[in-house]
Amino acid sequence: MTSAGLLRKTVVLCAVAAVASAIVGTLTGHLAQGLGVAAGLMLGSVNGYLLQGLMARGTPFMAASLLRILFFSSLILTAALIFRSSAWTLALGIGCAQLAMVAVGVRQGLRA
């Protein structure tokens, strides 16, 4: 499997988890938190594509990592200014998306 297959599976897994998060948030009366986690999952799932794009442009790995950290940190800080008490859910969703990418990668590695 290529890295594109890994990234595609990560996005699909995160999309399913985002829908589940929104549904659970709605059913439990915490719509803002459910949508925050869902948004974080979808944003975090594109992290691999961002890395792939930066590396294809010849960006050194360290610089690419710093750019992605700055990008996601600025998203979380912007969410903190806009959503105030629900901003942590975006960070949680991004972190869960990274765990999903690791899980897909480990599963792929164990199958090889």
C-alpha positions in Angstrom: 0.0 0.0 0.0 1.2 3.5 -0.8 1.2 6.5 1.5 -1.8 7.7 -0.5 -3.7 4.6 0.6 -2.7 5.2 4.2 -3.8 8.8 4.0 -7.1 7.9 2.3 -7.9 5.3 4.9 -7.1 7.9 7.7 -9.5 10.5 6.2 -12.3 7.9 5.8 -11.8 6.7 9.4 -11.7 10.3 10.7 -14.9 11.1 8.7 -16.7 8.2 10.2 -15.5 9.2 13.7 -16.5 12.9 13.0 -20.1 11.8 12.1 -20.2 9.7 15.2 -18.9 12.5 17.3 -21.5 14.9 15.9 -24.3 12.4 16.5 -23.2 11.6 20.1 -22.9 15.3 20.8 -26.4 16.0 19.5 -27.9 13.1 21.4 -26.2 14.0 24.7 -27.1 17.7 24.4 -23.5 18.8 23.8 -23.7 19.8 20.1 -20.9 22.4 20.3 -18.5 19.9 21.7 -19.5 17.2 19.3 -19.0 19.5 16.3 -15.7 20.8 17.7 -14.3 17.2 17.9 -15.7 16.5 14.5 -14.1 19.6 13.0 -10.8 18.7 14.7 -10.9 15.1 13.3 -11.4 16.4 9.8 -8.7 19.1 10.1 -6.3 16.6 11.7 -6.9 14.0 9.0 -5.3 16.3 6.3 -2.0 16.5 8.3 -0.5 13.7 6.2 -1.5 15.4 3.0 0.1 18.7 4.2 3.3 16.8 5.0 3.3 15.1 1.6 2.7 18.4 -0.2 5.5 20.2 1.6 7.9 17.3 1.0 7.1 17.2 -2.7 8.1 20.9 -2.9 11.5 20.0 -1.4 10.9 21.5 2.0 13.2 20.0 4.6 11.5 17.7 7.1 12.2 19.9 10.1 10.8 23.0 8.4 7.7 21.0 7.2 7.1 19.8 10.8 7.4 23.3 12.2 5.1 24.7 9.5 2.4 22.1 10.3 2.8 22.7 14.1 2.4 26.4 13.5 -0.6 25.8 11.3 -2.5 23.6 13.7 -1.5 25.8 16.7 -2.9 28.9 15.0 -6.1 27.0 14.2 -6.5 26.1 17.8 -5.7 29.6 19.1 -8.2 31.1 16.6 -10.8 28.6 17.8 -10.0 29.6 21.4 -10.8 33.2 20.6 -14.0 32.4 18.7 -15.5 29.5 20.7 -14.0 30.2 24.1 -14.9 27.3 26.4 -15.3 24.7 23.6 -12.0 25.3 21.9 -10.4 22.3 23.6 -12.6 20.1 21.5 -10.8 21.1 18.3 -7.5 20.2 19.8 -8.9 16.9 21.0 -10.2 16.1 17.5 -6.8 16.9 15.9 -5.1 14.7 18.4 -7.5 11.8 17.8 -6.9 12.2 14.0 -3.2 11.7 14.6 -3.9 8.6 16.7 -6.1 7.3 13.9 -3.3 7.9 11.4 -0.9 5.9 13.6 -3.4 3.1 14.0 -3.9 2.8 10.3 -0.1 2.8 9.8 0.4 0.2 12.4 -2.3 -2.0 11.0 -0.8 -1.6 7.5 2.7 -2.5 8.9 1.4 -5.6 10.7 -0.2 -6.8 7.5 3.0 -6.4 5.5 
